[in-house]
Amino acid sequence: MASVILHRLPDLCSYSDIEDVMTKVVEAIRALEELALSKPKELQQNPALRRNLYDAVRKLVLEVETPSEMAQRLLYTPCEMMAAKIGVDLGVFASLNKSAAPQSTEDLAESTAAEPALLQRLLQFLAAVGLINEVKENVWGPNNATSNLADARMAAGINHKHDSVMPAWHALASWLKRHNYKSPASSVDTAFAQGHDAPPEQTFFEWLKQHPLNADQFNMFMGVHRIGAKSGVAAPAVLNLLKSSQGGTHNGVAVNGGLPMEGSSARLESAVFVDVGGGLGHQCKELRRCVSDLDTHILLQDLPEVIGKVSTEIHDLGIDTMPINFFKGQPVKGATVYYLRSILRDWPDAQATIILEHIHAAMSSSSYVLIDEIVLPDFGAGKEQTQLDMTMLAMLNGSARTVAQFKKLIDGAGLELVDRIRYSEETGEEVLVCRKKR
Ligand SMILES: C[S@@+](CC[C@H](N)C(=O)[O-])C[C@H]1O[C@@H](n2cnc3c(N)ncnc32)[C@H](O)[C@@H]1O
């Protein structure tokens, strides 16, 4: 790959004219674009290199755009989400992705039951923003974005952001003005409630109970919200921690060499890994994939309405489930690990402390709490990290946190941070390993 680029980009110093240099740079970028289309293994096998390229191109766009290009990009960004949502509703991405050959507007009109003239306008826009390819006049094909959007979980993400999150984003500016630009201290009265015209005391999770379709989209999206990203439970240091603490007993019940009877309270109490607020169990499945050879007893906990929707696959994998409310208590005592992924970000400090305090009360002296979250750097936080923070603010009065903010929270709940397992440099995701203070 490098030789192809170098061929297009000979020693720039030999060019005295800046225009010549720029022309060569443009040629090299075009060459990169062609190479990216062929998905070179150098990029696939080197996520840091791929990410550097992605960041460089994104920064370059910001540096070279004119004011009017900036306005076109920024002011119309919501239009892309709107069109993606219509494309998902019509099944355009799935249809293009599974078709062996490119499809005409008429083909797609037939499969989507949309009027051809209207569909043509939508397809033109989707192609212009790079979500599908315009192969020739009135003929469309898939690209990298199309195949991402053809994934049902990513389509659920579009539905979730469009239907549940967008009204909260839209309300945040006036909500902040109304609250004198102060950080929210309570989990009720959110921009989300304002945007959805819901009662102020209703949190997003309570609202989901009355909106089962939105709940399905959210829970499905949680399985993929960091698409292509690494999983904290698969990090070798986390697996080692689990392995090294196996073979003992919990509340007098042997963990290895035969679990107590299914459904018995002794079995639930013998849990090694408790995924607290684990949604539909994506991380439990990932852990089971990594430790299938071990008797690690995995328990998935979430609200009753979520546990009720867990697939039979979870039980087939030997993962137990338990409905809980983590604000009311932690019923499983002395587990090896209590795992919280993307939980504390949902809540202001007061509510996050209650969740940790209930776990603290259930822990033995050898239990760990693993907090799997994006940790905001003190300087130079990236787009993914800060847009998550803005979204948590708008949806739940929640917050992404720096390590100092996490430490304060952890300390306030009687815990201490004993290790940090950074498993994704790209996104700043870490597993914060905590134990009871000694
Ligand atoms: C952002 S999602 C994270 C899900 C999962 N841990 C993951 O990383 O994919 C937050 C989860 O917390 C659950 N949750 C919210 N309030 C809860 C409560 N009071 N008790 C238990 N679970 C709750 C939600 O149902 C949801 O599954």
The ligand as an SDF file (V2000), in Angstrom:
LIG
                    3D

 27 29  0  0  0  0  0  0  0  0999 V2000
  -27.0010    2.4960   28.6180 C   0  0  0  0  0  0  0  0  0  0  0  0
  -27.7770    0.9700   28.9140 S   0  0  0  0  0  0  0  0  0  0  0  0
  -26.3780   -0.0880   29.0840 C   0  0  0  0  0  0  0  0  0  0  0  0
  -26.7240   -1.5250   28.8550 C   0  0  0  0  0  0  0  0  0  0  0  0
  -25.5160   -2.4720   28.9280 C   0  0  0  0  0  0  0  0  0  0  0  0
  -24.8290   -2.4050   30.1970 N   0  0  0  0  0  0  0  0  0  0  0  0
  -24.5680   -2.2010   27.7760 C   0  0  0  0  0  0  0  0  0  0  0  0
  -23.4950   -1.6460   28.0040 O   0  0  0  0  0  0  0  0  0  0  0  0
  -24.9280   -2.5420   26.6260 O   0  0  0  0  0  0  0  0  0  0  0  0
  -28.3540    1.1500   30.5820 C   0  0  0  0  0  0  0  0  0  0  0  0
  -29.0760   -0.0670   31.1290 C   0  0  0  0  0  0  0  0  0  0  0  0
  -29.4710    0.2100   32.4810 O   0  0  0  0  0  0  0  0  0  0  0  0
  -30.7290   -0.4000   32.6880 C   0  0  0  0  0  0  0  0  0  0  0  0
  -31.4010    0.2510   33.8270 N   0  0  0  0  0  0  0  0  0  0  0  0
  -31.8850    1.5150   33.8880 C   0  0  0  0  0  0  0  0  0  0  0  0
  -32.4280    1.7490   35.0960 N   0  0  0  0  0  0  0  0  0  0  0  0
  -32.2710    0.6080   35.8080 C   0  0  0  0  0  0  0  0  0  0  0  0
  -32.6270    0.2330   37.1490 C   0  0  0  0  0  0  0  0  0  0  0  0
  -33.2440    1.0930   37.9680 N   0  0  0  0  0  0  0  0  0  0  0  0
  -32.3030   -1.0120   37.5690 N   0  0  0  0  0  0  0  0  0  0  0  0
  -31.6700   -1.8890   36.7210 C   0  0  0  0  0  0  0  0  0  0  0  0
  -31.3170   -1.5910   35.4520 N   0  0  0  0  0  0  0  0  0  0  0  0
  -31.6210   -0.3560   35.0060 C   0  0  0  0  0  0  0  0  0  0  0  0
  -31.4390   -0.1440   31.3680 C   0  0  0  0  0  0  0  0  0  0  0  0
  -32.5750   -0.9550   31.1880 O   0  0  0  0  0  0  0  0  0  0  0  0
  -30.3320   -0.4140   30.3700 C   0  0  0  0  0  0  0  0  0  0  0  0
  -30.2910   -1.7630   29.9820 O   0  0  0  0  0  0  0  0  0  0  0  0
  1  2  1  0
  2  3  1  0
  2 10  1  0
  3  4  1  0
  4  5  1  0
  5  6  1  0
  5  7  1  0
  7  8  2  0
  7  9  1  0
 10 11  1  0
 11 12  1  0
 11 26  1  0
 12 13  1  0
 13 14  1  0
 13 24  1  0
 14 15  1  0
 14 23  1  0
 15 16  2  0
 16 17  1  0
 17 18  1  0
 17 23  2  0
 18 19  1  0
 18 20  2  0
 20 21  1  0
 21 22  2  0
 22 23  1  0
 24 25  1  0
 24 26  1  0
 26 27  1  0
M  CHG  2   2   1   9  -1
M  END
$$$$
